[in-house]
Amino acid sequence: MREIRIGKNVIETLTSAMYEDARIIFREYIQNAADQIDKAVESGILKNSIEGSIHITIDGKNKKIIVEDNGTGLKSDKVVPFLGNIALSEKDRERNKGFRGIGRLGGLGYCDKLIYETSFTGENIKSIMTWDAVDLQRKLDDQKLDLDASSLVNSVIKIDYKNAGEEEHYFKVILENVRNKDLLDRKNIENYLSMTAPLPFPNHFVFKNKINSELQKDGLSIDEYNIFLNTDRLFKSYATVIYEGTEFSKKKIDEIFDIEFIKIFKEKELLAWGWYGVSKFEKQIPARPNSARGLRLRKGNIQIGSENTLIKLHKEQRGNFYFIGEVHGFHTGLIPNARRDYFKENEVSIKFEKELSELFYTKFYKLYHDANRIKNACKKIVKPIEIEKDYKEKTKNGFSTKEEKEHLEENFLKCKEEAKKSGKELERIKERGKADEVLGKVYERILDNYNVYSENKDILAAGSTKTFYRTDKLSKLTKNERKLLSKVFSVIDLVLTPDLAENLKQKIEEEFK
């Protein structure tokens, strides 16, 4: 039988063509570093995960990136088989975050040299493997060069060994002469990692303890690591206030006032666990400046895909962005695919998707729609109060015209009927809120922002007395002149906004006093 060869072009697929977003290489190196820290804790090299750390250095001036961890490192005799072989990882895919043995190649498409440097406890040497990415790309582009994948890899790597202290244990990834600007943009990378990496919640996120307490109650834990970017420690970017606008010019539009939990089971076996923020659901959360918007899918506390990953499971695309929150895959059968943008399709992932989609279609979809109904009903209920206030003001200062007075009275009666209907709708929602605790919380929070309408007879009573028009106080004008000015005021009300109209009418009145 003829020997089967793997062509060199497969290497290009596993490097520059593997990911649409170059920043994903940081995720790949971080998940490998996290696995080494876990192994260091298991083997006693580190006392606990708190002693573990991952340091990322972005040197924009010298176009250099370093990702270093203090995990186990690699024994010198394991460097070539572990780092040179491709897609032959010995990691346990049910326990480890990285397990395919291809993610570490991601940096090759964005730099001139990719260097792995490592040392293992008890050995007095450090191993340095250098991949020549420029030579690799030249050989990939040369269509006349007949090399299989293995021969190509062997031709672009070299191994060096240097002295090191026996107590040293680390693994370091170095990218030299990085060509991608996004990878050297520190702020950009910080924003990306704040929602992608396995980070802890910031202390200012007030629901941090509630989430951790619920996890503990359920006998669960979520992996968190000490990750630093140019000496600054990183945290997830969750906050309770929701804004619109830009980072430098923003206004508050809503607030997360509570959280609820998501628990998905297959029979009695836990598939996924999560949490989501409860707000007044004023509108879709804008992308800027709310970098943490959307429900995020995670495994091993590392984000799967992006903020858009779970959109397909909602009844409406916009549904995902009325919320902030996380859905963590806990079942060992929920295995990230090669691109880590979703789970591999299997019996467990199909069940997970079905259950989560049903939750989104029923509870989540109804929740933000009910919130909208409550707000609309409240607006209709307070509308007569606003008209009444305007009417009283005009009764005191004078109406512009007889038509204006009649219009306000008619509008009041119309809005009063709509308010009664809205009141009945609120009662129906309130009743449903007794059985749905989350809806009940949203109902109470929204109603706190509105005044309660109570029927008032003042407008009808005012109609039986002599009407005072604002032109009546302009005694310098004749009756006909005041009548003409009333018509002018009427035109002003038609073409200008209320504020501008009132300002102009006051200026005119000052001229005739």
C-alpha positions as CSV (number, residue, x, y, z in Angstrom):
1,M,0.0,0.0,0.0
2,R,1.3,3.4,-0.9
3,E,2.4,5.6,2.0
4,I,0.0,8.5,2.7
5,R,1.6,12.0,3.0
6,I,0.2,15.1,4.7
7,G,0.9,18.1,2.5
8,K,2.7,21.2,3.8
9,N,-0.3,23.4,3.3
10,V,-2.0,21.9,6.3
11,I,0.5,23.9,8.4
12,E,-0.9,27.2,7.0
13,T,-4.4,26.1,7.9
14,L,-3.3,25.5,11.5
15,T,-1.6,28.9,11.8
16,S,-2.7,32.1,10.0
17,A,-5.8,30.5,8.5
18,M,-7.1,29.0,11.8
19,Y,-8.7,32.0,13.4
20,E,-10.6,35.1,12.0
21,D,-9.5,37.2,15.0
22,A,-5.8,37.4,15.6
23,R,-6.4,38.1,19.3
24,I,-7.5,34.5,19.8
25,I,-3.8,33.5,20.1
26,F,-3.8,35.1,23.6
27,R,-6.7,32.8,24.5
28,E,-4.8,29.7,23.2
29,Y,-1.6,30.6,25.1
30,I,-3.5,31.4,28.3
31,Q,-5.5,28.1,28.3
32,N,-2.3,26.2,27.9
33,A,-0.7,28.1,30.7
34,A,-3.7,27.5,32.9
35,D,-3.4,23.8,32.3
36,Q,0.3,23.9,33.4
37,I,-0.6,25.7,36.6
38,D,-3.3,23.1,37.3
39,K,-0.7,20.3,36.8
40,A,1.8,22.2,39.1
41,V,-0.8,22.3,41.9
42,E,-1.7,18.6,41.4
43,S,2.0,17.6,41.5
44,G,2.8,19.8,44.5
45,I,5.1,22.2,42.6
46,L,2.7,25.0,43.6
47,K,0.8,24.9,46.9
48,N,-2.4,26.1,45.3
49,S,-3.7,28.0,42.2
50,I,-3.3,31.3,44.0
51,E,0.5,30.9,43.7
52,G,0.1,30.4,40.0
53,S,0.4,33.4,37.6
54,I,0.3,34.2,33.9
55,H,2.2,37.3,32.8
56,I,1.6,38.9,29.4
57,T,3.9,41.5,28.2
58,I,3.1,43.6,25.1
59,D,6.1,45.7,24.0
60,G,4.8,47.9,21.2
61,K,8.0,49.7,20.7
62,N,10.0,46.6,20.0
63,K,7.0,44.7,18.5
64,K,7.4,41.9,21.0
65,I,4.9,39.8,23.0
66,I,5.7,37.4,25.8
67,V,3.3,35.1,27.6
68,E,4.8,33.4,30.7
69,D,3.5,31.1,33.4
70,N,5.0,29.6,36.5
71,G,3.4,26.2,36.0
72,T,5.3,22.9,35.6
73,G,7.3,23.8,32.6
74,L,8.5,20.9,30.4
75,K,11.3,18.4,31.0
76,S,14.1,18.8,28.4
77,D,13.4,15.4,26.9
78,K,9.7,16.3,26.4
79,V,10.3,19.5,24.5
80,V,10.7,18.1,21.0
81,P,7.9,15.6,21.1
82,F,5.5,17.9,23.0
83,L,6.2,21.2,21.1
84,G,7.4,19.8,17.7
85,N,4.6,17.3,17.2
86,I,1.3,18.7,15.9
87,A,-2.2,17.6,16.9
88,L,-0.7,14.8,19.1
89,S,-1.5,16.3,22.5
90,E,-1.6,13.8,25.4
91,K,-3.9,16.1,27.4
92,D,-7.2,14.9,28.7
93,R,-10.0,16.6,26.8
94,E,-12.4,16.1,29.6
95,R,-10.2,17.9,32.2
96,N,-7.8,20.2,30.3
97,K,-8.6,23.5,28.7
98,G,-6.3,23.0,25.7
99,F,-6.1,19.4,24.4
100,R,-5.6,19.3,20.6
101,G,-2.0,20.4,20.3
102,I,-2.6,23.0,17.6
103,G,-3.4,26.3,19.5
104,R,0.3,27.0,20.3
105,L,1.0,27.4,16.5
106,G,-1.4,30.4,16.2
107,G,1.3,33.0,16.7
108,L,3.3,31.8,13.6
109,G,1.0,33.7,11.3
110,Y,1.7,37.1,13.0
111,C,5.4,37.3,13.8
112,D,8.9,36.6,12.4
113,K,10.0,34.2,15.1
114,L,8.0,32.1,17.6
115,I,10.0,31.0,20.5
116,Y,9.2,28.5,23.3
117,E,11.4,28.7,26.4
118,T,10.9,26.4,29.3
119,S,12.5,24.9,32.4
120,F,11.4,22.1,34.7
121,T,11.9,21.8,38.5
122,G,15.0,19.7,39.3
123,E,16.7,20.2,35.9
124,N,19.5,22.7,35.6
125,I,18.9,23.6,32.0
126,K,16.3,25.5,30.1
127,S,15.1,24.4,26.6
128,I,14.6,26.9,23.8
129,M,12.7,26.0,20.6
130,T,12.6,28.6,17.9
131,W,10.3,28.5,14.9
132,D,11.3,30.7,11.9
133,A,8.0,32.0,10.8
134,V,9.5,33.9,7.8
135,D,11.2,30.8,6.5
136,L,8.0,28.8,7.1
137,Q,5.9,31.3,5.0
138,R,8.5,31.4,2.2
139,K,8.4,27.6,2.0
140,L,4.6,27.5,2.1
141,D,4.5,30.1,-0.8
142,D,7.0,28.2,-2.9
143,Q,4.7,25.9,-4.9
144,K,7.8,24.1,-6.5
145,L,9.0,23.0,-3.1
146,D,7.7,19.5,-2.5
147,L,7.7,19.0,1.3
148,D,5.2,17.1,3.5
149,A,4.1,18.7,6.7
150,S,6.6,16.9,9.0
151,S,9.5,17.8,6.8
152,L,8.5,21.4,6.6
153,V,8.2,21.7,10.4
154,N,11.6,20.0,10.9
155,S,13.2,22.5,8.5
156,V,12.0,25.6,10.3
157,I,12.7,24.8,14.0
158,K,15.9,24.7,16.0
159,I,16.5,23.6,19.6
160,D,19.0,25.2,22.1
161,Y,19.7,24.4,25.7
162,K,21.2,26.8,28.3
163,N,22.0,26.6,32.0
164,A,19.2,27.4,34.5
165,G,18.6,27.1,38.2
166,E,17.2,23.7,39.4
167,E,14.3,25.5,41.2
168,E,13.1,27.2,38.1
169,H,9.8,26.0,36.5
170,Y,8.1,28.0,33.8
171,F,6.9,28.1,30.2
172,K,7.4,31.2,28.1
173,V,6.0,32.0,24.6
174,I,7.8,34.8,22.8
175,L,6.6,36.4,19.5
176,E,9.3,38.6,17.9
177,N,8.7,41.3,15.3
178,V,4.9,41.1,15.6
179,R,3.3,42.4,12.4
180,N,-0.3,42.6,13.5
181,K,-1.2,46.0,15.0
182,D,-4.2,44.6,17.0
183,L,-1.9,42.3,18.9
184,L,0.3,45.2,20.0
185,D,-2.7,47.4,21.1
186,R,-2.6,47.0,24.8
187,K,-6.1,48.5,25.5
188,N,-7.6,46.4,22.7
189,I,-6.1,43.2,24.2
190,E,-7.1,44.2,27.7
191,N,-10.8,44.6,26.6
192,Y,-10.6,41.2,24.8
193,L,-9.1,39.3,27.7
194,S,-11.5,40.9,30.2
195,M,-14.3,38.8,28.7
196,T,-12.4,35.9,27.3
197,A,-9.8,34.8,29.8
198,P,-10.5,32.8,33.0
199,L,-10.5,35.8,35.3
200,P,-12.1,36.6,38.7
201,F,-14.9,39.1,39.1
202,P,-13.8,42.6,40.1
203,N,-14.4,43.6,43.7
204,H,-16.7,46.5,42.6
205,F,-19.1,43.9,41.0
206,V,-21.6,43.7,43.8
207,F,-23.0,40.3,42.9
208,K,-19.6,38.6,43.0
209,N,-20.3,37.1,46.5
210,K,-23.8,36.0,45.6
211,I,-22.5,34.1,42.5
212,N,-19.7,32.5,44.5
213,S,-22.1,31.5,47.3
214,E,-24.5,29.8,44.9
215,L,-21.6,27.9,43.3
216,Q,-20.5,26.7,46.7
217,K,-24.0,25.7,47.6
218,D,-24.2,23.6,44.5
219,G,-20.8,22.1,45.1
220,L,-19.2,23.7,42.1
221,S,-16.3,25.9,41.4
222,I,-15.2,28.1,38.5
223,D,-11.5,28.2,37.6
224,E,-9.9,31.6,38.1
225,Y,-6.2,32.6,37.5
226,N,-3.9,35.5,38.3
227,I,-3.3,37.0,34.9
228,F,-1.3,40.2,34.4
229,L,-1.0,42.5,31.4
230,N,2.2,44.6,31.6
231,T,2.1,44.3,35.4
232,D,-1.6,45.2,35.7
233,R,-3.8,42.4,37.1
234,L,-6.8,41.7,34.9
235,F,-10.5,41.1,36.0
236,K,-13.7,40.5,34.1
237,S,-15.3,43.7,33.0
238,Y,-18.7,43.2,34.6
239,A,-20.5,46.3,36.1
240,T,-24.0,47.0,37.4
241,V,-24.6,50.3,35.6
242,I,-25.6,50.2,31.9
243,Y,-24.7,53.2,29.7
244,E,-25.2,54.6,26.3
245,G,-22.9,56.9,24.4
246,T,-19.1,56.8,24.3
247,E,-16.6,56.0,27.0
248,F,-15.9,59.8,27.5
249,S,-19.5,61.0,27.0
250,K,-22.0,58.5,28.4
251,K,-25.2,58.5,30.3
252,K,-26.9,55.9,32.5
253,I,-29.9,54.2,30.9
254,D,-30.4,51.2,33.2
255,E,-29.0,49.2,36.1
256,I,-28.6,45.6,37.1
257,F,-30.3,45.4,40.5
258,D,-30.3,41.7,41.0
259,I,-29.1,38.4,39.4
260,E,-30.8,35.1,38.9
261,F,-29.3,31.6,38.2
262,I,-29.5,29.2,35.3
263,K,-29.2,25.4,35.9
264,I,-29.6,22.9,33.1
265,F,-29.8,19.2,33.7
266,K,-30.1,16.1,31.7
267,E,-32.2,14.0,34.0
268,K,-30.3,14.5,37.3
269,E,-26.9,15.2,35.7
270,L,-25.8,18.9,35.5
271,L,-25.0,20.1,32.0
272,A,-24.6,23.8,32.6
273,W,-24.7,26.4,35.3
274,G,-25.0,30.2,34.9
275,W,-26.3,33.5,36.0
276,Y,-27.9,36.6,34.4
277,G,-28.5,40.2,35.4
278,V,-32.0,41.5,36.2
279,S,-32.8,45.1,35.2
280,K,-35.7,47.1,34.0
281,F,-34.8,46.0,30.5
282,E,-35.1,49.5,29.1
283,K,-33.6,48.6,25.7
284,Q,-31.0,46.4,24.1
285,I,-27.7,47.0,25.9
286,P,-25.5,49.1,23.5
287,A,-22.2,47.5,22.5
288,R,-20.4,50.7,23.6
289,P,-19.5,51.4,26.3
290,N,-20.8,48.1,27.7
291,S,-18.1,45.6,26.8
292,A,-19.7,42.9,29.0
293,R,-23.1,42.9,27.3
294,G,-24.8,39.7,26.2
295,L,-25.0,36.2,27.7
296,R,-21.6,34.5,27.2
297,L,-20.9,30.8,26.8
298,R,-17.9,29.5,28.8
299,K,-16.1,26.3,29.5
300,G,-13.3,26.1,32.1
301,N,-14.2,29.8,32.6
302,I,-12.8,30.6,29.1
303,Q,-15.2,32.2,26.7
304,I,-16.5,30.0,23.9
305,G,-16.9,32.1,20.7
306,S,-18.0,35.7,21.3
307,E,-20.9,37.8,22.6
308,N,-22.8,36.6,19.5
309,T,-22.5,32.8,20.1
310,L,-25.8,32.3,21.9
311,I,-27.8,34.6,19.6
312,K,-29.0,31.6,17.5
313,L,-30.8,30.1,20.6
314,H,-33.0,33.1,21.2
315,K,-36.4,33.7,19.7
316,E,-35.2,37.1,18.6
317,Q,-31.6,38.0,17.7
318,R,-31.8,41.1,19.9
319,G,-32.8,38.9,22.9
320,N,-29.2,38.1,23.9
321,F,-28.4,41.8,24.4
322,Y,-31.1,42.6,26.9
323,F,-29.0,40.7,29.4
324,I,-25.5,40.3,30.8
325,G,-24.4,37.0,32.2
326,E,-22.7,33.7,31.8
327,V,-23.5,30.1,30.9
328,H,-20.8,27.6,32.0
329,G,-20.6,24.2,30.4
330,F,-19.8,21.8,33.3
331,H,-20.6,18.4,31.7
332,T,-17.5,16.6,30.4
333,G,-19.5,15.9,27.2
334,L,-19.6,19.6,26.4
335,I,-16.3,19.7,24.4
336,P,-15.2,22.9,22.6
337,N,-14.6,22.4,18.9
338,A,-11.3,23.1,17.2
339,R,-12.0,26.8,16.7
340,R,-13.5,27.1,20.2
341,D,-16.5,29.0,18.9
342,Y,-19.0,26.3,20.0
343,F,-19.3,22.8,21.4
344,K,-18.8,19.6,19.3
345,E,-22.1,18.2,18.3
346,N,-22.9,15.1,20.4
347,E,-25.8,13.8,22.5
348,V,-24.9,16.1,25.4
349,S,-24.5,19.3,23.4
350,I,-27.8,18.7,21.6
351,K,-29.6,18.3,24.9
352,F,-27.9,21.4,26.3
353,E,-28.8,23.5,23.3
354,K,-32.4,22.3,23.4
355,E,-32.9,23.1,27.1
356,L,-31.2,26.5,26.9
357,S,-33.1,27.5,23.8
358,E,-36.4,26.6,25.5
359,L,-35.4,28.8,28.5
360,F,-34.6,31.7,26.1
361,Y,-37.8,31.2,24.2
362,T,-40.0,31.2,27.2
363,K,-38.7,32.9,30.3
364,F,-36.2,35.3,28.8
365,Y,-38.2,36.4,25.8
366,K,-41.3,37.0,27.9
367,L,-39.3,38.8,30.6
368,Y,-38.0,41.7,28.5
369,H,-41.3,41.9,26.6
370,D,-43.3,42.0,29.9
371,A,-40.9,44.7,31.1
372,N,-41.8,46.7,28.0
373,R,-45.5,46.3,28.6
374,I,-45.1,47.4,32.2
375,K,-43.3,50.6,31.1
376,N,-45.8,51.4,28.4
377,A,-48.7,50.9,30.8
378,C,-47.0,53.1,33.4
379,K,-46.5,55.9,30.8
380,K,-50.2,55.8,29.9
381,I,-51.2,55.9,33.6
382,V,-49.1,59.0,34.4
383,K,-50.1,60.8,31.2
384,P,-53.3,62.2,32.7
385,I,-51.3,63.6,35.6
386,E,-49.0,65.4,33.1
387,I,-52.0,66.8,31.2
388,E,-53.6,67.9,34.5
389,K,-50.5,69.6,35.6
390,D,-50.3,71.5,32.3
391,Y,-54.0,72.4,32.5
392,K,-53.6,73.8,36.0
393,E,-50.6,75.9,34.9
394,K,-52.6,77.3,32.0
395,T,-55.6,77.9,34.2
396,K,-53.4,80.0,36.4
397,N,-51.4,81.8,33.6
398,G,-54.0,81.8,30.9
399,F,-54.8,79.7,27.9
400,S,-53.6,80.8,24.5
401,T,-57.0,80.1,22.8
402,K,-60.3,78.5,23.6
403,E,-59.3,75.6,21.3
404,E,-56.2,74.9,23.4
405,K,-58.4,74.6,26.5
406,E,-60.9,72.3,24.8
407,H,-58.1,70.2,23.3
408,L,-56.5,69.7,26.8
409,E,-59.9,68.6,28.3
410,E,-60.6,66.2,25.5
411,N,-57.1,64.8,25.6
412,F,-57.3,64.4,29.4
413,L,-60.6,62.3,29.1
414,K,-59.1,60.2,26.4
415,C,-55.9,59.5,28.3
416,K,-57.9,58.8,31.5
417,E,-59.7,55.9,29.7
418,E,-56.4,54.6,28.4
419,A,-55.0,54.8,31.9
420,K,-57.8,52.7,33.3
421,K,-57.1,50.0,30.6
422,S,-53.4,50.1,31.4
423,G,-54.1,49.8,35.1
424,K,-56.0,46.5,34.4
425,E,-53.1,45.2,32.3
426,L,-50.7,46.0,35.2
427,E,-52.9,44.0,37.5
428,R,-52.7,41.0,35.2
429,I,-48.9,41.3,35.1
430,K,-48.8,41.7,38.8
431,E,-50.7,38.5,39.3
432,R,-48.3,36.6,37.0
433,G,-45.5,38.1,39.0
434,K,-46.7,36.3,42.1
435,A,-45.8,33.0,40.4
436,D,-42.7,34.3,38.6
437,E,-40.3,35.8,41.2
438,V,-38.1,37.5,38.6
439,L,-41.1,39.2,36.8
440,G,-42.3,40.3,40.2
441,K,-39.0,42.0,40.9
442,V,-39.0,43.7,37.6
443,Y,-42.6,44.9,38.1
444,E,-41.9,46.4,41.4
445,R,-38.7,48.1,40.2
446,I,-40.4,49.7,37.2
447,L,-43.4,50.9,39.2
448,D,-41.0,52.6,41.7
449,N,-40.1,55.0,38.9
450,Y,-43.6,56.2,38.2
451,N,-46.3,58.0,40.2
452,V,-49.7,56.3,40.8
453,Y,-52.6,57.8,39.0
454,S,-55.6,58.9,41.1
455,E,-58.8,60.2,39.5
456,N,-59.1,64.0,39.8
457,K,-62.2,66.2,39.1
458,D,-60.3,69.5,38.9
459,I,-60.4,69.8,35.1
460,L,-64.1,69.2,34.9
461,A,-64.7,71.6,37.7
462,A,-62.5,74.2,36.1
463,G,-64.7,74.0,33.0
464,S,-67.7,75.5,34.9
465,T,-65.8,78.7,35.8
466,K,-64.9,81.6,33.7
467,T,-61.9,80.8,31.5
468,F,-58.8,83.0,31.8
469,Y,-56.7,83.5,28.6
470,R,-53.1,84.7,28.8
471,T,-53.8,87.6,26.6
472,D,-56.3,89.0,29.1
473,K,-53.5,90.4,31.2
474,L,-52.2,92.5,28.3
475,S,-54.4,95.4,29.1
476,K,-52.6,97.7,26.7
477,L,-54.1,95.8,23.8
478,T,-57.7,96.2,22.5
479,K,-60.1,93.2,22.6
480,N,-59.5,92.7,18.8
481,E,-55.7,92.9,19.2
482,R,-55.8,90.3,22.0
483,K,-58.0,88.1,19.9
484,L,-55.4,88.4,17.0
485,L,-52.6,87.6,19.4
486,S,-54.4,84.5,20.6
487,K,-54.4,83.2,17.0
488,V,-50.7,84.0,16.8
489,F,-50.1,82.0,19.9
490,S,-52.1,79.2,18.4
491,V,-49.8,79.1,15.3
492,I,-46.7,79.2,17.5
493,D,-48.0,76.1,19.4
494,L,-48.4,74.3,16.1
495,V,-45.0,74.9,14.6
496,L,-42.6,75.0,17.6
497,T,-41.8,72.6,20.4
498,P,-43.5,73.3,23.8
499,D,-40.4,74.8,25.3
500,L,-39.6,77.1,22.3
501,A,-43.3,78.0,22.0
502,E,-43.5,79.1,25.6
503,N,-40.3,81.0,25.4
504,L,-41.5,82.9,22.3
505,K,-44.9,83.7,23.8
506,Q,-43.3,85.0,27.0
507,K,-41.1,87.4,24.9
508,I,-44.1,88.6,23.0
509,E,-46.0,89.2,26.2
510,E,-43.2,91.3,27.6
511,E,-43.4,93.6,24.6
512,F,-47.1,94.3,25.2
513,K,-47.2,94.6,29.0
